[in-house]
Amino acid sequence: MGLLAYLKTQFVVHLLIGFVFVVSGLVINFTQLCTLALWPINKQLYRRLNCRLAYSLWSQLVMLLEWWSCTECTLFTDQATVDRFGKEHVVIILNHNFEIDFLCGWTMCERFGVLGSSKVLAKKELLYVPLIGWTWYFLEIVFC
C-alpha cells in the first residue's frame, strides 16, 4: 500500500478534510454575506464574485469525488456538442437516483469551466442546510 492510499484510510485525514471544508465554507458564506452590500450598486459584480466564491467551495467536493474516491464520470456525446460546452447556456436534467449524483453533474461542470456559475432547482428545505444551502441562496438558486 502506497503512502497516498494509506493516508486515505486514516481517520485524522478524514477529519482534516471535513474541517477544511466546513471552515472554508463558513468563511465563504460570511464573504458572500458581505457582498450583499454590492447588490443594489452593481448586480453584475455581485454575481461574478459569488460565482468565484461558490467555485472555491464546490471544487473541494469535486476533488473528493475524483481524487479521493477515484470515481470516473463519463460523458457520451459527439464532438460537435463537446465543442460548444462552456460557450453557451444550457439546461441539463440529471436522473437523480443516488445521494451523490449531483457531484457527477458538478464534475462535468468543472471539466467545462462552468462550475461556479452552474444553477440547480432545489427543494426549499435545502435552503437551510449550512454551507451548501446558504451558498445556493447567494447564487440566486430557485428553491421549490
Disulfide bonds with the S-S distance in Angstrom:
none
